[in-house]
Amino acid sequence: MIAVWTCRVLGVLFVVAGVVTFVAGDSADFAHNTVHLVSGLAALGFGFTRWARTFAVVFGGAYLTLGLAGLALGELHIGSLHLMTGDHVFHVVLGSVVLLAGLLSRARQLSR
């Protein structure tokens, strides 16, 4: 199922990026890095459950919405998160890919 592998790959990439960012000492945007690390852990976890498709649709939709809102509004400050144009483009692309993976995946049947 494409959503399962999308969640697993996304999870690994986000967790690695989060850990590397924290270890490298780049604390320029601690909250933003934390969100990516937590998102990665969630994606990785859901990638091993029957909820991978649902996670991909919700996560992809949320990231796509965030990216489109950012492109429309410009630089965003959401609490301690600081999002710029590059972040918005990344969120649109990532959100679109993950949402599409979720929508193209079949819902898993519960076995009896």
Secondary structure, DSSP 8 states (H G I E B T S, - for coil): -HHHHHHHHHHHHHHHHHHHHHHTT--TTHHHHHHHHHHHHHHHHHTTSTTHHHHHHHHHHHHHHHHHHHHHH-SEEETTEEE-HHHHHHHHHHHHHHHHHHHHS-------
